[in-house]
Amino acid sequence: RLPRLYTIFKFLNIDFPAYNQVNISFFIAIGVAILAYYILWKTNLGYEIRAVGYSPLAAEYGGISVAKNIVLAMVISGAFAGLVGTNEIMGFKYRWRQELFTGLGFNGIAVALLGKNHPLGVVLAAILFGILNYGGAIVNIYTEGRIPRELIMVLQAVIVIFVVISDEIVKRLIRQRRKVV
């Protein structure tokens, strides 16, 4: 089992709510996000992965191995997904259930869209989605089911739609201004 933050903070004589389920994987996730930022934005490998992601044809023309970088990106993302599974099983649920990871693919894509594929943005978007999910569960409990938890999924979808639409509107406005100038 992964130690909860309450246990760690209690050992350090820091006041932290005992009912909180957050565990050490929170700090591991922050560390992994920093590592991802460093790899993607400060190394040649990251440059190659981003180049392949933006335009495989242009990357290949520039001498970058597209197949190698696609496989490498999948291996890295698989390792990140493994950390999520470790948190779910060893840090929160403590057992495997078939329906354990339902919806995580949708949430991952939505978080990546919301975070604009940047590690800092993804961390902030993941925190927002986590707060929404937890808040939805709490609201459902306190209203005795009158406000369904699924309403949070609708809210998340609306947020993603607005972000995508606003991004497209900004791009079109910039294109129009460039045409005028």
C-alpha positions in Angstrom: 0.0 0.0 0.0 1.1 3.5 -0.8 1.3 5.7 2.3 -1.3 8.4 2.6 -0.2 12.1 3.0 -1.9 12.1 6.4 0.6 9.4 7.6 3.6 11.3 6.2 2.4 14.7 7.5 1.6 13.2 10.9 5.2 11.8 11.1 6.5 15.4 10.3 4.1 16.9 12.9 2.1 18.8 10.3 -1.7 19.0 10.6 -3.5 17.3 7.8 -7.0 15.9 7.7 -7.1 12.1 8.5 -10.0 11.4 6.2 -8.2 12.6 3.1 -7.4 9.8 0.6 -4.5 11.6 -1.1 -1.4 9.4 -1.0 2.3 9.7 -2.0 1.4 9.2 -5.6 0.4 12.9 -5.7 4.1 13.9 -5.3 5.1 11.1 -7.7 2.7 12.6 -10.3 4.2 16.1 -9.8 7.7 14.7 -10.2 6.7 12.8 -13.4 5.1 15.9 -14.8 8.4 17.8 -14.2 10.4 15.0 -15.8 8.0 15.0 -18.8 8.4 18.7 -19.2 12.2 18.4 -19.0 12.3 15.5 -21.5 9.8 17.1 -24.0 11.1 20.7 -23.9 14.7 20.5 -23.0 16.2 17.5 -24.8 16.8 16.4 -28.4 14.6 13.4 -27.8 11.7 15.6 -26.7 12.2 17.8 -29.8 12.0 14.7 -32.0 8.9 13.4 -30.3 7.2 16.8 -30.6 8.2 17.1 -34.2 6.8 13.7 -35.0 3.6 14.6 -33.1 3.1 17.9 -35.0 3.9 16.6 -38.5 5.3 13.1 -39.1 6.0 14.0 -42.8 8.0 17.1 -41.9 9.9 15.2 -39.2 10.8 12.4 -41.6 12.0 15.0 -44.1 14.1 16.5 -41.4 15.9 13.2 -40.8 13.9 12.1 -37.7 12.9 8.5 -37.4 9.1 8.6 -37.2 8.6 5.0 -36.3 11.2 5.0 -33.5 9.7 8.2 -31.9 6.1 6.9 -32.2 7.1 3.7 -30.4 9.1 5.7 -27.8 6.2 8.0 -27.1 3.9 5.0 -26.7 6.3 3.4 -24.3 6.6 6.5 -22.2 2.8 7.1 -22.1 2.4 3.4 -21.2 4.7 3.9 -18.3 2.7 6.9 -17.2 -0.5 4.9 -17.5 1.1 2.2 -15.3 1.7 4.7 -12.6 -2.0 5.6 -12.7 -2.8 1.9 -12.3 -0.4 1.7 -9.4 -2.1 4.6 -7.7 -5.6 3.1 -8.2 -4.7 -0.3 -6.9 -2.0 0.3 -4.3 -3.0 3.8 -3.2 -6.7 3.9 -3.2 -8.8 0.8 -3.9 -6.3 -1.8 -2.7 -7.7 -4.4 -5.1 -8.4 -5.1 -8.7 -11.9 -4.7 -10.1 -12.9 -5.1 -13.7 -14.6 -1.7 -13.9 -11.7 0.0 -12.2 -10.5 2.1 -15.1 -13.7 2.9 -17.0 -13.7 6.5 -18.2 -10.0 7.1 -17.7 -9.3 7.2 -21.4 -11.9 9.9 -22.0 -10.6 11.8 -19.0 -7.0 11.5 -20.2 -7.9 12.9 -23.7 -10.0 15.6 -22.2 -7.3 16.6 -19.7 -4.7 16.7 -22.5 -7.0 18.9 -24.6 -7.7 21.2 -21.7 -4.0 21.3 -20.8 -3.0 22.0 -24.5 -0.6 19.0 -24.4 1.8 20.9 -22.1 2.9 19.2 -18.8 2.0 22.2 -16.6 -1.4 22.6 -18.3 -2.1 18.9 -18.0 -1.4 19.0 -14.3 -3.7 21.9 -13.8 -6.4 20.3 -15.9 -6.1 17.0 -14.1 -6.5 18.8 -10.7 -9.6 20.5 -12.1 -11.1 17.2 -13.3 -10.2 15.6 -10.0 -11.9 18.4 -8.0 -15.0 18.1 -10.3 -15.1 14.3 -9.8 -14.7 14.4 -6.1 -17.1 17.4 -5.8 -19.7 15.5 -7.9 -19.5 12.5 -5.6 -19.9 14.7 -2.5 -22.8 16.6 -3.9 -24.5 13.3 -4.9 -24.1 12.0 -1.4 -25.3 15.2 0.4 -28.3 15.6 -1.9 -29.1 11.9 -1.4 -29.0 11.3 -5.2 -31.2 14.2 -6.3 -28.2 15.7 -8.1 -26.8 12.8 -10.2 -23.0 12.3 -10.4 -23.3 12.1 -14.1 -24.0 15.8 -14.2 -20.2 16.2 -13.6 -19.4 14.3 -16.8 -21.7 16.7 -18.7 -19.9 19.7 -17.0 -16.5 18.3 -18.0 -17.7 17.8 -21.6 -19.0 21.4 -21.7 -15.7 22.7 -20.4 -13.8 20.7 -23.0 -16.1 21.9 -25.8 -15.7 25.6 -24.7 -11.9 25.2 -24.6 -11.8 23.7 -28.1 -14.2 26.2 -29.5 -12.4 29.2 -27.9 -9.1 27.9 -29.2 -10.5 27.7 -32.7 -12.0 31.2 -32.5 -8.7 32.7 -31.4 -6.9 30.9 -34.3 -9.4 32.3 -36.8 -9.2 35.8 -35.4 -5.4 35.7 -35.6 -5.7 34.5 -39.2 -8.1 37.3 -40.1 -5.8 39.9 -38.6 -2.8 38.6 -40.5 -4.8 38.9 -43.7 -5.8 42.5 -43.0 -2.2 43.5 -42.2 
